[in-house]
Amino acid sequence: MRYDYLIVGAGLYGAVFAYEARKRGKTCLVVEKRGHIAGNIYCEDISGIHVHKYGAHIFHTSDKKVWDYVNQFAEFNNYINSPVAKYKDELYNLPFNMNTFSKMWGISTPQEAKDIIASQIADLHITEPQNLEEQALSLVGRDVYEKLIKGYTEKQWGRDCKDLPSFIIKRLPLRFIYDNNYFNDRYQGIPIGGYTAIAEKLLEGVEVRLGVDYLRHRDELDPLADRIVYTGMIDEFYDYKLGVLEYRSVRFETEELEMENYQGNAVVNYTDREIPYTRIIEHKHFEFGKQPTTVISREYSSEWKKGDEPYYPVNNDKNNALYERYRELSRQENNVIFGGRLGEYKYYDMDKVISAALTRCAEEMD
Ligand code: UDP
């Protein structure tokens, strides 16, 4: 049997692509290296709690088209992400807002907060921030940078804040109002029934082969389809022939605790350098769970090496330049589409992955 598309990877990009292709009457074969679908949005059920096995995922978007699209496959709850940051024995609200500033400096008005920030960076004369450190300092001043950003970022990325791109910190809202919502987006929530069910619905009626490593079986798989949608690492696709792109990997220490509520919040960030993990996730709180036990995951970040799970692309100038060279190579492929976080080497949020897949499908098939 020949298929119209061979889709490599059953994560969000691959699953949306498969759904859209099937909707247009195309046939697809999806191959997935892991023993389950849904990629990094996969959740595992532990004592009735959806455990975000590959890290916390909170769906948020301002794109009504994407919001309406995912709502076809799940109903979303009203969870609003409001992480708390722990620096030594001090506790702060995130993202950076009047609650954070009030706690940090004992002040109460926006003008007081702005004056303190301005006074802390006056001597730096930053006009155009060149890196994450300059960007953070110019936005929130020295105290917030030192206590809530520097340690966390250096643990998360394994690099000095001066060697990281400024866009990473611009993911976080900065507000001079009392509002702990981590996102500025119009729509937000966690799918009722979990993320895996979304992937199941997207892949309904599509042939999926689990535990199949495409790159090891290329010779047998390639002839099965006219076109290939590849969502794995673009550098690995080319056997790293131009060099190895850098990624951060994440390791989770997950345990079930015989108590109802461990930390009182889904996400607590540990922002000092001394604590080895970056954050603790208490999964039940994403869904207002009332189970008698709780499951927590401590998240440790490390430099990716061959054989590890790649999580975050390190989008600094060096890696972006290397990616561009792989991208050039990929443009010469006649029948391979590269998509998703690993295929495009991009720090993608879920809504952007869906949007990119939909756009690509329309270009490809309409
Ligand atoms: N960040 C920080 N302190 C925090 C939370 C985030 O300095 O308490 C910085 C850090 O550099 C991180 C970036 O903001 O990599 C983006 O954070 P986000 O929560 O968006 O990261 P993700 O959830 O994707 O890991």
Boltz pocket constraint, residues with backbone or C-beta under 6 A from the ligand:
constraints:
  - pocket:
      binder: B
      contacts: [[A, 56], [A, 85], [A, 94], [A, 148], [A, 149], [A, 150], [A, 152], [A, 153], [A, 156], [A, 168], [A, 169], [A, 171], [A, 172], [A, 269], [A, 271]]
      max_distance: 6.0
